[in-house]
Amino acid sequence: AQKLSAKAADDARKEKEAAAALKRAGYLSKVPAEPAAENGGSVHSTCVLTFTVGGERIGRRKFESDNTLEDVLNYVRSLVAVPVDAVLKLDNVTTAPFRHLDPEDKRCASASLYALDLWPMGTVGITVMEAAA
């Protein structure tokens, strides 16, 4: 009975991980291609973003300066270090005071990274407000 219980728990964990990986892949598919000279990306409008959770770097990626906060949010949700269904708070922590980046605000979500002061380099602080059960 103990072995069966452990196997059932392991199977449930694997199923949950597979579902999360599928969701992450869906978010990643919505992220524009990383700019490069080969795909027409401009060296002059490239924006390099670093992503942190609790001050610890979890990722770094290039975007075009006219990409939007919504594009960044899709990338953040694709990261393994971020719980897939969590409520997140994003901040531009490049300079003080930090600037809240609100993806729920349509104007902010559709604003370019240039308009959000994340060009040419920026750091986006991610706070997990509430993880999904």
Contacts in CASP RR format, 6 or more apart in sequence:
PFRMAT RR
TARGET T0000
AUTHOR 0000-0000-0000
METHOD contacts of the structure
MODEL  1
AQKLSAKAADDARKEKEAAAALKRAGYLSKVPAEPAAENGGSVHSTCVLT
FTVGGERIGRRKFESDNTLEDVLNYVRSLVAVPVDAVLKLDNVTTAPFRH
LDPEDKRCASASLYALDLWPMGTVGITVMEAAA
20 84 0 8 1.000
23 77 0 8 1.000
23 84 0 8 1.000
23 85 0 8 1.000
24 77 0 8 1.000
24 78 0 8 1.000
24 79 0 8 1.000
24 80 0 8 1.000
24 84 0 8 1.000
25 78 0 8 1.000
26 78 0 8 1.000
27 74 0 8 1.000
27 75 0 8 1.000
27 77 0 8 1.000
27 78 0 8 1.000
28 74 0 8 1.000
28 75 0 8 1.000
28 78 0 8 1.000
30 71 0 8 1.000
30 74 0 8 1.000
31 71 0 8 1.000
31 74 0 8 1.000
31 75 0 8 1.000
31 78 0 8 1.000
32 63 0 8 1.000
32 64 0 8 1.000
32 67 0 8 1.000
32 71 0 8 1.000
33 39 0 8 1.000
34 61 0 8 1.000
34 62 0 8 1.000
34 63 0 8 1.000
35 41 0 8 1.000
35 42 0 8 1.000
35 45 0 8 1.000
35 46 0 8 1.000
35 62 0 8 1.000
35 63 0 8 1.000
35 64 0 8 1.000
36 62 0 8 1.000
37 43 0 8 1.000
41 64 0 8 1.000
42 64 0 8 1.000
45 64 0 8 1.000
45 65 0 8 1.000
45 66 0 8 1.000
45 114 0 8 1.000
45 119 0 8 1.000
46 62 0 8 1.000
46 63 0 8 1.000
46 64 0 8 1.000
46 65 0 8 1.000
46 120 0 8 1.000
47 62 0 8 1.000
47 63 0 8 1.000
47 64 0 8 1.000
47 65 0 8 1.000
47 67 0 8 1.000
47 113 0 8 1.000
47 114 0 8 1.000
47 118 0 8 1.000
47 119 0 8 1.000
47 120 0 8 1.000
47 121 0 8 1.000
47 122 0 8 1.000
48 60 0 8 1.000
48 61 0 8 1.000
48 62 0 8 1.000
48 120 0 8 1.000
48 121 0 8 1.000
48 122 0 8 1.000
49 60 0 8 1.000
49 61 0 8 1.000
49 62 0 8 1.000
49 63 0 8 1.000
49 72 0 8 1.000
49 113 0 8 1.000
49 118 0 8 1.000
49 121 0 8 1.000
49 122 0 8 1.000
49 123 0 8 1.000
49 124 0 8 1.000
50 57 0 8 1.000
50 59 0 8 1.000
50 60 0 8 1.000
50 121 0 8 1.000
50 122 0 8 1.000
50 123 0 8 1.000
50 124 0 8 1.000
51 57 0 8 1.000
51 58 0 8 1.000
51 59 0 8 1.000
51 60 0 8 1.000
51 61 0 8 1.000
51 75 0 8 1.000
51 76 0 8 1.000
51 79 0 8 1.000
51 123 0 8 1.000
51 124 0 8 1.000
51 125 0 8 1.000
51 126 0 8 1.000
52 58 0 8 1.000
52 93 0 8 1.000
52 123 0 8 1.000
52 124 0 8 1.000
52 125 0 8 1.000
52 126 0 8 1.000
53 81 0 8 1.000
53 82 0 8 1.000
53 125 0 8 1.000
53 126 0 8 1.000
53 127 0 8 1.000
53 128 0 8 1.000
54 125 0 8 1.000
54 126 0 8 1.000
54 127 0 8 1.000
55 125 0 8 1.000
58 79 0 8 1.000
58 81 0 8 1.000
58 82 0 8 1.000
58 126 0 8 1.000
59 79 0 8 1.000
59 81 0 8 1.000
61 75 0 8 1.000
63 71 0 8 1.000
63 72 0 8 1.000
63 75 0 8 1.000
63 113 0 8 1.000
64 113 0 8 1.000
65 112 0 8 1.000
65 113 0 8 1.000
65 114 0 8 1.000
65 119 0 8 1.000
65 120 0 8 1.000
66 112 0 8 1.000
66 113 0 8 1.000
66 114 0 8 1.000
67 112 0 8 1.000
67 113 0 8 1.000
68 109 0 8 1.000
68 110 0 8 1.000
68 111 0 8 1.000
68 112 0 8 1.000
68 113 0 8 1.000
69 90 0 8 1.000
69 101 0 8 1.000
69 103 0 8 1.000
69 108 0 8 1.000
69 109 0 8 1.000
69 110 0 8 1.000
69 111 0 8 1.000
69 113 0 8 1.000
69 116 0 8 1.000
70 103 0 8 1.000
70 109 0 8 1.000
70 110 0 8 1.000
72 90 0 8 1.000
72 101 0 8 1.000
72 113 0 8 1.000
72 124 0 8 1.000
73 88 0 8 1.000
73 90 0 8 1.000
73 103 0 8 1.000
73 109 0 8 1.000
76 82 0 8 1.000
76 88 0 8 1.000
76 90 0 8 1.000
76 124 0 8 1.000
76 126 0 8 1.000
77 84 0 8 1.000
77 88 0 8 1.000
82 88 0 8 1.000
82 126 0 8 1.000
82 128 0 8 1.000
83 128 0 8 1.000
83 131 0 8 1.000
83 132 0 8 1.000
84 132 0 8 1.000
85 131 0 8 1.000
85 132 0 8 1.000
86 128 0 8 1.000
86 129 0 8 1.000
86 130 0 8 1.000
86 131 0 8 1.000
86 132 0 8 1.000
87 128 0 8 1.000
87 129 0 8 1.000
87 130 0 8 1.000
88 126 0 8 1.000
88 127 0 8 1.000
88 128 0 8 1.000
88 129 0 8 1.000
89 100 0 8 1.000
89 126 0 8 1.000
89 127 0 8 1.000
89 129 0 8 1.000
90 100 0 8 1.000
90 101 0 8 1.000
90 102 0 8 1.000
90 103 0 8 1.000
90 124 0 8 1.000
90 125 0 8 1.000
90 126 0 8 1.000
90 127 0 8 1.000
91 98 0 8 1.000
91 99 0 8 1.000
91 100 0 8 1.000
91 101 0 8 1.000
91 124 0 8 1.000
91 125 0 8 1.000
91 127 0 8 1.000
92 98 0 8 1.000
92 99 0 8 1.000
92 101 0 8 1.000
92 116 0 8 1.000
92 117 0 8 1.000
92 118 0 8 1.000
92 122 0 8 1.000
92 123 0 8 1.000
92 124 0 8 1.000
92 125 0 8 1.000
93 123 0 8 1.000
93 124 0 8 1.000
93 125 0 8 1.000
94 117 0 8 1.000
94 118 0 8 1.000
94 121 0 8 1.000
94 122 0 8 1.000
94 123 0 8 1.000
95 117 0 8 1.000
99 116 0 8 1.000
99 117 0 8 1.000
101 108 0 8 1.000
101 116 0 8 1.000
101 124 0 8 1.000
102 108 0 8 1.000
102 109 0 8 1.000
103 109 0 8 1.000
108 116 0 8 1.000
113 119 0 8 1.000
118 124 0 8 1.000
END
